[in-house]
């Protein structure tokens, strides 16, 4: 545990407003469908239709979830012609999600 503490820079304390914002992000990620949508955006930008097909969800449900995820700054939209593609918002979000996916996929000790 000491080695982990040495590699992490000290964190600034959270204000009440930032604690609420962070808790809301984790609440949104607590929904399995939304979490799977976010994971889909890790590798490359994805369209609503592609995600809906791959995850077995309706396009309207995927769009609803994406609207919430965008508002929380977890994903970002980019227009390509007439289609909108969604990608992970930034490297911070990418690392948190990718690290947790790796963690749950590890073999138990």
N, CA, C and O of each residue as an XYZ file, in Angstrom:
436
protein
N       0.821     -1.189      0.000
C       0.000      0.000      0.000
C       0.863      1.248      0.000
O       0.482      2.249     -0.607
N       2.005      1.223      0.656
C       2.884      2.390      0.710
C       3.397      2.749     -0.681
O       3.552      3.929     -0.994
N       3.661      1.749     -1.517
C       4.145      2.020     -2.875
C       3.095      2.778     -3.682
O       3.437      3.666     -4.462
N       1.832      2.436     -3.502
C       0.766      3.124     -4.209
C       0.695      4.584     -3.780
O       0.537      5.471     -4.618
N       0.813      4.837     -2.477
C       0.746      6.210     -1.977
C       1.892      7.049     -2.527
O       1.724      8.251     -2.732
N       3.044      6.450     -2.768
C       4.193      7.182     -3.278
C       4.016      7.562     -4.741
O       4.599      8.553     -5.180
N       3.247      6.828     -5.498
C       3.104      7.107     -6.922
C       1.979      8.090     -7.219
O       1.929      8.643     -8.317
N       1.087      8.317     -6.282
C      -0.039      9.226     -6.507
C       0.292     10.618     -5.994
O       0.766     10.775     -4.868
N       0.042     11.631     -6.821
C       0.242     12.994     -6.334
C      -0.822     13.319     -5.287
O      -1.903     12.731     -5.303
N      -0.526     14.242     -4.383
C      -1.540     14.600     -3.384
C      -2.767     15.215     -4.072
O      -2.641     15.974     -5.033
N      -3.930     14.878     -3.568
C      -5.173     15.388     -4.139
C      -5.654     16.600     -3.358
O      -5.480     16.684     -2.142
N      -6.258     17.528     -4.072
C      -6.866     18.675     -3.417
C      -8.152     18.223     -2.753
O      -8.826     17.322     -3.253
N      -8.503     18.843     -1.624
C      -9.782     18.485     -0.995
C     -10.951     18.843     -1.915
O     -10.858     19.772     -2.717
N     -12.037     18.105     -1.789
C     -13.231     18.361     -2.593
C     -14.138     19.360     -1.878
O     -14.433     19.211     -0.692
N     -14.576     20.381     -2.618
C     -15.608     21.265     -2.078
C     -16.921     20.491     -2.063
O     -17.028     19.430     -2.678
N     -17.903     21.016     -1.372
C     -19.211     20.355     -1.345
C     -19.784     20.216     -2.747
O     -20.327     19.169     -3.098
N     -19.665     21.277     -3.555
C     -20.199     21.238     -4.925
C     -19.497     20.190     -5.776
O     -20.146     19.464     -6.528
N     -18.167     20.107     -5.660
C     -17.415     19.129     -6.455
C     -17.685     17.707     -5.965
O     -17.707     16.777     -6.771
N     -17.889     17.524     -4.675
C     -18.226     16.196     -4.141
C     -19.570     15.736     -4.693
O     -19.738     14.563     -5.025
N     -20.524     16.656     -4.793
C     -21.841     16.321     -5.354
C     -21.695     15.968     -6.833
O     -22.295     15.002     -7.305
N     -20.896     16.752     -7.566
C     -20.679     16.490     -8.989
C     -20.035     15.119     -9.205
O     -20.451     14.366    -10.086
N     -19.025     14.798     -8.403
C     -18.345     13.509     -8.526
C     -19.270     12.354     -8.154
O     -19.284     11.323     -8.825
N     -20.038     12.528     -7.089
C     -20.986     11.479     -6.687
C     -22.008     11.226     -7.792
O     -22.398     10.083     -8.027
N     -22.445     12.291     -8.472
C     -23.400     12.133     -9.575
C     -22.780     11.348    -10.725
O     -23.454     10.527    -11.348
N     -21.499     11.592    -11.014
C     -20.822     10.828    -12.068
C     -20.800      9.344    -11.718
O     -21.099      8.497    -12.560
N     -20.445      9.031    -10.476
C     -20.416      7.629    -10.068
C     -21.823      7.025    -10.051
O     -21.990      5.846    -10.360
N     -22.837      7.822     -9.693
C     -24.212      7.324     -9.719
C     -24.610      6.966    -11.150
O     -25.224      5.926    -11.387
N     -24.258      7.830    -12.100
C     -24.567      7.540    -13.498
C     -23.872      6.268    -13.968
O     -24.457      5.473    -14.704
N     -22.634      6.075    -13.546
C     -21.883      4.886    -13.948
C     -22.350      3.629    -13.216
O     -21.951      2.519    -13.570
N     -23.191      3.800    -12.203
C     -23.732      2.661    -11.467
C     -24.796      1.891    -12.231
O     -25.172      0.788    -11.836
N     -25.279      2.464    -13.313
C     -26.256      1.773    -14.153
C     -25.494      0.907    -15.161
O     -24.686      1.435    -15.924
N     -25.730     -0.407    -15.184
C     -24.967     -1.289    -16.076
C     -25.040     -0.897    -17.556
O     -24.034     -0.987    -18.260
N     -26.195     -0.468    -18.035
C     -26.299     -0.080    -19.449
C     -25.448      1.146    -19.738
O     -24.739      1.184    -20.744
N     -25.509      2.154    -18.862
C     -24.690      3.347    -19.081
C     -23.215      3.020    -19.002
O     -22.422      3.539    -19.788
N     -22.834      2.169    -18.067
C     -21.431      1.780    -17.948
C     -20.965      1.065    -19.210
O     -19.867      1.333    -19.696
N     -21.773      0.164    -19.747
C     -21.413     -0.537    -20.986
C     -21.296      0.436    -22.155
O     -20.435      0.265    -23.019
N     -22.152      1.451    -22.191
C     -22.067      2.473    -23.243
C     -20.744      3.220    -23.131
O     -20.068      3.435    -24.137
N     -20.373      3.614    -21.927
C     -19.106      4.328    -21.735
C     -17.933      3.452    -22.158
O     -17.013      3.925    -22.825
N     -17.959      2.190    -21.778
C     -16.877      1.269    -22.158
C     -16.786      1.162    -23.679
O     -15.686      1.070    -24.224
N     -17.918      1.173    -24.365
C     -17.920      1.104    -25.833
C     -17.172      2.284    -26.460
O     -16.612      2.157    -27.549
N     -17.166      3.420    -25.779
C     -16.527      4.614    -26.349
C     -15.028      4.680    -26.077
O     -14.369      5.611    -26.539
N     -14.478      3.729    -25.349
C     -13.051      3.771    -25.000
C     -12.143      3.585    -26.215
O     -11.163      4.312    -26.374
N     -12.462      2.626    -27.062
C     -11.567      2.290    -28.175
C     -11.637      3.312    -29.304
O     -10.611      3.741    -29.832
N     -12.850      3.692    -29.664
C     -13.028      4.633    -30.773
C     -14.415      5.239    -30.682
O     -15.291      4.684    -30.018
N     -14.627      6.369    -31.341
C     -15.967      6.962    -31.341
C     -16.991      5.998    -31.936
O     -16.706      5.276    -32.891
N     -18.180      6.002    -31.354
C     -19.242      5.077    -31.756
C     -20.523      5.848    -32.040
O     -20.812      6.849    -31.384
N     -21.285      5.382    -33.015
C     -22.598      5.962    -33.283
C     -23.632      5.314    -32.369
O     -23.416      4.228    -31.832
N     -24.753      6.000    -32.205
C     -25.844      5.466    -31.381
C     -26.299      4.120    -31.923
O     -26.469      3.168    -31.161
N     -26.499      4.034    -33.240
C     -26.974      2.792    -33.844
C     -26.026      1.630    -33.626
O     -26.458      0.515    -33.334
N     -24.736      1.886    -33.767
C     -23.740      0.834    -33.571
C     -23.773      0.338    -32.128
O     -23.774     -0.867    -31.877
N     -23.801      1.282    -31.180
C     -23.842      0.883    -29.772
C     -25.125      0.130    -29.449
O     -25.095     -0.867    -28.727
N     -26.249      0.598    -29.978
C     -27.528     -0.059    -29.718
C     -27.501     -1.500    -30.211
O     -27.910     -2.413    -29.494
N     -27.018     -1.705    -31.433
C     -26.924     -3.060    -31.985
C     -25.997     -3.937    -31.163
O     -26.344     -5.067    -30.820
N     -24.819     -3.416    -30.846
C     -23.815     -4.212    -30.136
C     -24.256     -4.568    -28.719
O     -23.975     -5.664    -28.233
N     -24.956     -3.628    -28.050
C     -25.340     -3.846    -26.657
C     -26.739     -4.430    -26.496
O     -27.155     -4.746    -25.382
N     -27.472     -4.575    -27.610
C     -28.824     -5.126    -27.528
C     -29.805     -4.177    -26.859
O     -30.724     -4.618    -26.169
N     -29.616     -2.874    -27.058
C     -30.492     -1.859    -26.484
C     -31.163     -1.097    -27.617
O     -30.684     -1.119    -28.751
N     -32.259     -0.428    -27.321
C     -32.917      0.373    -28.350
C     -32.122      1.656    -28.576
O     -31.510      2.177    -27.643
N     -32.128      2.166    -29.797
C     -31.437      3.430    -30.068
C     -31.940      4.583    -29.199
O     -31.156      5.440    -28.791
N     -33.254      4.607    -28.914
C     -33.782      5.692    -28.085
C     -33.254      5.601    -26.649
O     -32.986      6.626    -26.022
N     -33.105      4.384    -26.130
C     -32.552      4.226    -24.782
C     -31.078      4.624    -24.754
O     -30.635      5.290    -23.817
N     -30.316      4.223    -25.774
C     -28.907      4.602    -25.855
C     -28.788      6.123    -25.937
O     -27.943      6.713    -25.263
N     -29.616      6.754    -26.746
C     -29.600      8.217    -26.861
C     -29.904      8.881    -25.526
O     -29.259      9.861    -25.153
N     -30.883      8.349    -24.809
C     -31.224      8.893    -23.485
C     -30.030      8.800    -22.535
O     -29.684      9.772    -21.864
N     -29.409      7.634    -22.484
C     -28.247      7.457    -21.620
C     -27.104      8.386    -22.034
O     -26.440      8.976    -21.181
N     -26.879      8.513    -23.330
C     -25.801      9.384    -23.815
C     -26.046     10.840    -23.443
O     -25.102     11.572    -23.145
N     -27.291     11.258    -23.459
C     -27.619     12.629    -23.064
C     -27.184     12.872    -21.608
O     -26.603     13.912    -21.295
N     -27.466     11.925    -20.742
C     -27.067     12.041    -19.334
C     -25.546     12.004    -19.178
O     -24.973     12.771    -18.405
N     -24.903     11.106    -19.921
C     -23.447     10.966    -19.840
C     -22.731     12.199    -20.381
O     -21.680     12.584    -19.868
N     -23.291     12.811    -21.405
C     -22.712     14.063    -21.937
C     -22.842     15.184    -20.921
O     -21.897     15.945    -20.715
N     -23.995     15.295    -20.286
C     -24.223     16.355    -19.300
C     -23.241     16.237    -18.136
O     -22.866     17.242    -17.532
N     -22.827     15.007    -17.822
C     -21.874     14.768    -16.728
C     -20.421     14.828    -17.201
O     -19.503     14.599    -16.413
N     -20.210     15.131    -18.470
C     -18.875     15.217    -19.066
C     -18.124     13.885    -19.013
O     -16.914     13.850    -18.792
N     -18.849     12.811    -19.216
C     -18.226     11.491    -19.290
C     -17.987     11.077    -20.736
O     -17.037     10.350    -21.024
N     -18.840     11.533    -21.644
C     -18.649     11.318    -23.078
C     -18.827     12.652    -23.802
O     -19.425     13.591    -23.276
N     -18.296     12.707    -25.014
C     -18.372     13.893    -25.861
C     -18.911     13.474    -27.224
O     -18.629     12.376    -27.703
N     -19.685     14.353    -27.839
C     -20.252     14.072    -29.166
C     -19.463     14.820    -30.225
O     -19.006     15.943    -30.010
N     -19.312     14.167    -31.381
C     -18.698     14.836    -32.531
C     -19.494     14.475    -33.774
O     -19.809     13.306    -34.001
N     -19.813     15.463    -34.563
C     -20.607     15.257    -35.771
C     -19.691     14.877    -36.931
O     -18.644     15.489    -37.143
N     -20.101     13.866    -37.667
C     -19.430     13.447    -38.906
C     -20.504     13.363    -39.969
O     -21.230     12.374    -40.068
N     -20.593     14.414    -40.761
C     -21.659     14.472    -41.748
C     -22.994     14.565    -41.040
O     -23.228     15.478    -40.248
N     -23.876     13.605    -41.333
C     -25.207     13.612    -40.716
C     -25.265     12.795    -39.433
O     -26.274     12.823    -38.729
N     -24.192     12.065    -39.118
C     -24.200     11.203    -37.939
C     -23.407     11.825    -36.798
O     -22.472     12.596    -37.013
N     -23.803     11.471    -35.585
C     -23.079     11.909    -34.399
C     -22.404     10.689    -33.789
O     -23.020      9.637    -33.616
N     -21.129     10.854    -33.469
C     -20.347      9.798    -32.836
C     -19.975     10.245    -31.435
O     -19.721     11.425    -31.191
N     -19.948      9.303    -30.531
C     -19.649      9.586    -29.132
C     -18.332      8.936    -28.760
O     -18.048      7.800    -29.139
N     -17.532      9.683    -28.007
C     -16.247      9.177    -27.537
C     -16.105      9.528    -26.067
O     -16.833     10.371    -25.543
N     -15.173      8.884    -25.420
C     -14.889      9.174    -24.021
C     -14.460     10.631    -23.916
O     -13.808     11.143    -24.826
N     -14.808     11.303    -22.838
C     -14.587     12.742    -22.729
C     -13.115     13.122    -22.711
O     -12.701     14.026    -23.436
N     -12.319     12.440    -21.890
C     -10.899     12.796    -21.816
C     -10.096     11.653    -21.205
O     -10.638     10.603    -20.860
N      -8.785     11.886    -21.080
C      -7.882     10.841    -20.571
C      -8.189     10.474    -19.129
O      -8.007      9.320    -18.741
N      -8.647     11.422    -18.329
C      -8.956     11.112    -16.930
C     -10.063     10.066    -16.849
O      -9.939      9.068    -16.139
N     -11.131     10.303    -17.577
C     -12.258      9.363    -17.571
C     -11.813      8.032    -18.167
O     -12.161      6.971    -17.650
N     -11.036      8.085    -19.264
C     -10.541      6.864    -19.903
C      -9.767      6.005    -18.899
O      -9.983      4.796    -18.813
N      -8.869      6.633    -18.145
C      -8.048      5.869    -17.193
C      -8.887      5.251    -16.077
O      -8.686      4.092    -15.713
N      -9.814      6.014    -15.544
C     -10.656      5.486    -14.462
C     -11.426      4.263    -14.952
O     -11.418      3.217    -14.303
N     -12.084      4.397    -16.088
C     -12.910      3.290    -16.605
C     -12.036      2.108    -17.014
O     -12.323      0.971    -16.641
N     -10.983      2.361    -17.770
C     -10.113      1.268    -18.239
C      -9.470      0.539    -17.064
O      -9.382     -0.689    -17.071
N      -9.023      1.281    -16.061
C      -8.420      0.640    -14.888
C      -9.428     -0.218    -14.132
O      -9.087     -1.305    -13.666
N     -10.651      0.252    -14.006
C     -11.656     -0.529    -13.288
C     -12.085     -1.758    -14.093
O     -12.354     -2.810    -13.513
N     -12.151     -1.637    -15.419
C     -12.450     -2.813    -16.259
C     -11.341     -3.846    -16.092
O     -11.614     -5.036    -15.938
N     -10.092     -3.390    -16.123
C      -8.962     -4.307    -15.924
C      -9.037     -4.950    -14.542
O      -8.759     -6.139    -14.388
N      -9.408     -4.167    -13.551
C      -9.493     -4.681    -12.181
C     -10.537     -5.793    -12.059
O     -10.256     -6.840    -11.475
N     -11.731     -5.579    -12.600
C     -12.766     -6.618    -12.467
C     -12.471     -7.839    -13.322
O     -12.993     -8.922    -13.055
N     -11.633     -7.677    -14.354
C     -11.267     -8.823    -15.195
C     -10.071     -9.612    -14.667
O      -9.738    -10.665    -15.211
N      -9.423     -9.113    -13.613
C      -8.301     -9.840    -13.014
C      -8.783    -11.113    -12.335
O      -9.916    -11.195    -11.861
N      -7.917    -12.082    -12.300
C      -8.227    -13.301    -11.555
C      -8.179    -12.984    -10.071
O      -7.359    -12.177     -9.632
N      -9.045    -13.610     -9.302
C      -9.029    -13.425     -7.848
C      -7.754    -13.993     -7.261
O      -7.222    -15.005     -7.719
N      -7.286    -13.314     -6.242
C      -6.044    -13.788     -5.600
C      -6.326    -14.879     -4.609
O      -5.403    -15.393     -3.978
